[in-house]
């Protein structure tokens, strides 16, 4: 089976690339690092005008009604420019979750606003002490009071928790995991920026102090929350991997261009075998990652029996490959590769950020083993928990 973008998808990808290039590629990311979000907001509006927000929203709610694979062109281009923000969380988690599990009222209220770029969503799932996105780590309680639920507690690793319009919050209702829509228009929360390796992403910790939400804010049923979250994470992890291959493509092209123009001993460094072979290795890693990611997108769209394995395999391989390729790119640039003036370090930092977000590589391996029916012995489980604890601290 051959997986590649269709003619229409390639044309759309070209349009998105031209637009992001006109916005000076990584300039929005660099400005975001200094606290200037004007360029990022402009790009968000521009992508909305191109139809990038409405791709997988049903036509009945103002969308294009397309499939998961139709997100690939945009996600790759977002990866190329290291776009800040919550495009992935909004389009690849909130949209499919609301479409599949939301009430008619929730769909009418939010899907059209996502399609026209008015609403940004982020995930409030992980908590301190257990940084990975697992149900066992959810301790936040939602206490029923009349026809409302009251939230008291905090969530961590929330992307842009200080600026997004809606949070998707996982909490316990009588011990059962439940997913809530917390809209800034009807509720307020506090947020504190966290210092992370990738400053082009606004990672926050959010705090709920007697925050009240109505019963209509529940997505799905009480106790169905983790099934919904897990379903959404399959899609979002696929998209994160897709963004990763976009970043890898940009890195490989950057490295190849430098090898063509940088001269040593009177020749471009690209003529030397050590350089040529390294670039070829980087290209091979990219192509392998792309094959896995394209298949994972297709598997999610078609809901194949091996979809979870495909997603975990793509996410694990791409995470490691992105880090490796980005690190090689810095080495190939030599001393200048370590400077802030060029973009090499930004891609490595984004790759490292990807390593810690949603699923770690270890989490991916555990998903694969579980889906294959392999037993995880006690020592492996102990080491995994120890690793998670070290990450959390």
C-alpha positions in Angstrom: 0.0 0.0 0.0 1.3 3.4 -1.0 0.7 6.4 1.4 1.2 9.9 0.0 -0.7 13.2 -0.1 -3.2 13.6 -2.8 -3.0 16.4 -5.4 -5.5 18.4 -3.5 -3.7 18.0 -0.2 -0.4 19.0 -1.8 -2.0 22.1 -3.2 -3.4 23.1 0.2 0.0 22.4 1.8 1.6 24.7 -0.7 -0.9 27.4 0.2 -0.2 27.0 3.9 3.6 27.0 3.3 3.4 30.2 1.2 1.4 31.9 3.9 3.7 30.9 6.8 6.7 31.8 4.7 5.2 35.2 4.2 5.1 35.5 8.0 8.8 34.9 8.1 8.7 31.3 9.3 10.1 31.1 12.8 9.7 34.8 13.6 6.4 34.2 15.4 8.1 31.6 17.6 11.0 33.9 18.4 8.7 36.8 19.2 6.6 34.5 21.4 9.7 33.7 23.4 9.9 37.4 24.3 6.3 37.7 25.2 5.1 39.2 22.0 2.1 37.2 20.7 0.9 39.7 18.0 2.4 37.7 15.1 1.1 34.4 16.5 -2.4 35.8 16.8 -2.1 37.1 13.2 -1.1 33.7 12.0 -4.0 32.0 13.9 -6.4 34.3 12.1 -4.7 33.7 8.8 -4.9 29.9 9.1 -8.6 30.3 10.0 -9.1 32.3 6.8 -7.3 29.5 4.8 -9.8 27.0 6.3 -7.2 25.2 8.4 -9.4 25.3 11.6 -12.4 23.8 9.9 -10.8 20.7 8.2 -12.2 18.0 10.4 -15.4 19.7 11.6 -18.6 18.4 10.2 -20.3 20.5 7.5 -23.4 20.9 9.6 -21.3 23.0 12.0 -19.5 25.1 9.5 -16.6 22.8 8.7 -15.2 21.0 5.7 -16.1 17.5 6.9 -12.8 16.0 6.0 -10.8 13.2 7.7 -7.7 12.9 9.9 -5.4 12.5 7.0 -6.4 15.9 5.7 -4.7 17.5 8.8 -1.3 16.3 7.6 -0.5 19.2 5.2 -1.2 21.8 7.9 0.5 20.0 10.7 3.7 19.4 8.7 3.9 23.1 7.9 3.3 24.1 11.5 6.2 21.9 12.5 8.4 23.6 9.9 7.9 27.0 11.5 7.7 25.9 15.2 4.3 27.6 15.5 3.5 28.3 19.2 0.0 27.9 20.6 -2.7 25.2 20.8 -3.6 24.6 17.1 -3.0 20.8 17.7 -5.0 20.7 20.9 -7.9 22.6 19.4 -8.1 20.9 16.1 -6.9 17.4 16.9 -8.4 16.9 20.4 -11.2 19.3 21.1 -12.8 19.0 17.7 -12.9 15.2 17.4 -13.9 14.8 21.1 -16.8 17.3 20.7 -17.9 15.8 17.4 -18.0 12.3 18.8 -19.1 12.8 22.4 -20.5 16.3 22.7 -24.1 17.2 23.1 -25.9 19.0 20.3 -25.8 22.1 22.4 -22.0 21.8 22.9 -21.4 21.1 19.2 -23.5 24.2 18.1 -21.8 26.3 20.7 -18.1 25.4 20.1 -17.5 23.7 16.7 -18.5 26.8 14.6 -16.3 29.0 16.8 -13.4 26.6 16.3 -14.0 26.7 12.6 -13.8 30.5 12.4 -10.9 30.8 14.7 -12.7 32.3 17.7 -12.0 29.7 20.3 -8.8 28.1 21.4 -8.7 24.9 23.5 -6.1 23.3 25.8 -5.9 20.2 27.9 -5.9 20.3 31.7 -5.3 16.6 32.5 -1.8 16.1 34.1 -1.2 16.9 37.7 1.9 17.4 39.9 3.6 14.2 41.0 2.5 12.3 37.9 3.5 14.3 34.9 2.4 11.7 32.4 -1.1 11.7 31.0 -2.5 8.6 32.9 -5.8 8.1 34.6 -4.0 7.2 37.9 -2.6 10.7 38.1 -6.0 12.4 38.2 -6.8 13.6 41.7 -8.7 16.8 41.1 -12.2 16.4 42.4 -15.5 17.9 41.1 -18.0 18.1 43.9 -21.7 18.2 43.0 -23.6 21.1 44.5 -27.1 21.3 43.1 -27.0 21.6 39.3 -23.3 22.6 39.4 -19.9 21.1 40.0 -17.2 22.8 42.1 -13.5 22.3 41.2 -10.7 23.0 43.7 -7.1 22.1 42.8 -4.6 22.4 40.0 -3.4 21.0 36.8 0.1 21.2 35.3 1.6 21.0 31.8 -1.3 23.0 30.4 -0.3 24.7 27.1 -1.3 28.4 27.1 -3.4 28.0 30.1 -3.2 31.7 30.7 -4.6 32.7 27.3 -6.8 30.0 25.9 -10.6 30.3 25.8 -11.6 26.8 27.0 -10.0 24.2 29.1 -10.8 20.5 28.8 -10.5 19.4 32.4 -10.3 15.8 33.7 -11.6 15.5 37.2 -13.1 12.9 39.6 -16.8 12.8 40.3 -17.4 10.3 43.1 -14.2 8.6 42.1 -15.1 8.4 38.4 -13.1 10.3 35.8 -15.2 12.8 34.0 -14.3 15.4 31.4 -15.5 19.0 31.7 -15.6 22.0 29.4 -14.4 25.0 31.4 -15.1 28.2 29.4 -13.4 31.5 30.3 -16.6 33.3 29.5 -18.4 31.7 32.4 -15.6 30.8 34.8 -12.2 32.1 35.7 -9.0 30.4 36.8 -5.5 31.4 37.6 -2.4 30.4 35.7 1.3 30.5 36.2 3.9 30.1 33.4 6.4 27.3 34.0 10.0 27.4 32.8 10.5 24.7 30.2 13.2 23.9 27.7 11.1 25.1 24.7 10.3 28.7 25.3 8.3 28.8 22.0 5.5 26.9 23.9 3.7 28.6 26.8 3.5 25.8 29.4 1.5 26.7 32.5 0.1 25.4 35.7 -3.6 26.3 36.3 -5.4 26.7 39.6 -9.1 26.3 40.3 -10.4 28.0 43.4 -14.1 27.2 44.0 -14.6 27.2 40.2 -18.2 26.3 39.4 -19.3 24.7 36.2 -22.8 23.6 35.2 -24.0 20.1 34.5 -24.1 21.0 30.8 -20.3 21.4 30.9 -19.8 17.6 31.2 -18.6 15.9 27.9 -20.2 12.5 27.5 -21.3 10.7 30.7 -20.1 10.8 34.3 -17.3 8.2 34.5 -16.7 8.1 30.8 -14.0 10.8 31.0 -10.9 8.6 30.6 -12.3 6.7 27.6 -12.9 10.1 26.0 -9.5 11.4 26.9 -7.8 8.2 25.7 -9.7 8.4 22.4 -8.6 12.1 22.0 -5.0 11.3 22.9 -4.8 8.7 20.1 -5.6 11.5 17.6 -3.5 14.2 19.2 -0.4 12.0 19.6 -0.7 11.2 15.9 -0.8 14.9 15.1 2.1 15.7 17.4 4.1 13.1 15.5 3.0 14.7 12.2 4.2 18.1 13.5 7.5 16.4 14.4 8.1 15.2 10.8 7.5 18.7 9.6 10.2 19.9 11.9 12.5 17.1 10.8 12.0 18.1 7.1 13.0 21.7 7.8 16.0 20.5 9.8 17.2 18.2 7.0 16.8 20.9 4.4 18.6 23.4 6.6 21.5 21.1 7.1 21.7 20.2 3.4 21.7 23.9 2.4 24.4 24.7 4.9 26.5 21.8 3.5 26.1 23.3 0.0 27.2 26.8 0.9 29.7 26.4 3.8 33.2 26.0 2.4 36.3 24.4 4.0 39.7 23.9 2.2 38.2 25.5 -0.9 35.2 23.2 -1.2 31.7 23.0 0.1 31.6 20.8 3.2 28.9 18.7 1.5 31.6 17.1 -0.7 33.2 15.3 2.3 32.0 11.8 3.0 31.5 12.3 6.7 29.1 15.2 6.0 27.3 13.5 3.1 26.8 10.2 5.0 25.4 12.1 8.0 22.9 14.0 5.9 21.8 10.8 4.2 21.3 9.1 7.6 19.2 12.1 8.6 17.1 11.8 5.4 16.6 8.1 6.0 15.4 8.8 9.6 12.9 11.3 8.2 11.5 9.0 5.5 11.1 6.2 8.0 9.3 8.5 10.4 7.1 9.9 7.6 6.0 6.4 6.6 5.0 5.5 10.2 3.2 8.8 10.7 1.3 8.7 7.5 0.2 5.1 8.2 -0.9 6.1 11.8 -3.0 9.0 10.4 -4.6 6.6 7.9 -5.2 4.0 10.6 -6.9 6.5 12.9 -9.1 7.7 10.0 -10.1 4.2 9.1 -10.3 3.0 12.7 -8.2 -0.1 11.9 -7.6 -2.8 14.5 -4.0 -1.9 14.8 -4.6 1.9 15.1 -3.3 2.1 18.7 -0.1 0.3 17.8 0.4 2.4 14.7 0.0 5.6 16.7 2.4 4.5 19.5 5.0 3.3 17.0 4.9 6.5 15.0 5.0 8.7 18.1 7.9 6.7 19.7 10.0 6.5 16.5 9.4 10.2 15.5 10.2 11.4 19.0 13.7 9.8 19.0 14.4 10.5 15.4 13.5 14.2 15.7 15.9 14.6 18.7 18.7 12.8 16.8 18.2 14.7 13.6 18.1 18.1 15.4 21.2 17.3 17.4 23.1 16.3 14.2 22.0 19.5 12.6 23.7 21.5 15.4 26.9 19.5 15.1 27.0 19.9 11.3 26.7 23.7 11.7 29.8 23.6 14.0 30.2 26.5 16.4 27.5 28.7 14.8 25.0 25.8 15.5 25.2 26.7 19.2 24.3 30.3 18.8 20.9 31.8 19.3 21.0 33.8 16.0 20.1 30.8 13.8 17.3 28.3 14.4 19.2 25.0 15.0 18.7 25.1 18.8 15.0 26.0 18.5 14.3 22.7 16.7 16.2 20.6 19.2 14.3 22.2 22.1 11.0 21.6 20.4 12.1 17.9 19.9 12.9 17.7 23.6 9.6 19.2 24.5 7.9 16.7 22.3 9.7 14.0 24.3 7.9 15.0 27.5 4.4 15.9 26.2 1.4 13.6 26.4 3.3 10.3 25.9 6.9 9.5 26.6 8.7 7.0 24.5 8.3 4.6 27.4 4.6 5.2 27.4 4.5 4.3 23.7 6.3 1.1 24.3 3.9 0.1 27.0 0.9 0.8 24.7 2.5 -1.4 22.1 3.2 -4.2 24.6 -0.3 -4.0 26.0 -2.0 -4.1 22.6 0.2 -7.0 21.6 -0.8 -8.9 24.7 2.8 -9.0 26.1 3.2 -9.1 29.8 5.1 -6.3 31.6 7.1 -7.8 34.4 7.2 -6.2 37.8 10.8 -4.9 37.4 9.9 -3.1 34.1 6.8 -1.6 35.8 8.9 -0.5 38.7 11.5 1.2 36.5 8.8 2.9 34.5 7.2 4.3 37.7 10.7 5.5 38.9 11.3 7.2 35.5 7.9 9.0 35.7 8.7 10.1 39.3 12.1 11.5 38.2 10.5 13.4 35.4 7.8 14.8 37.8 10.5 16.1 40.2 
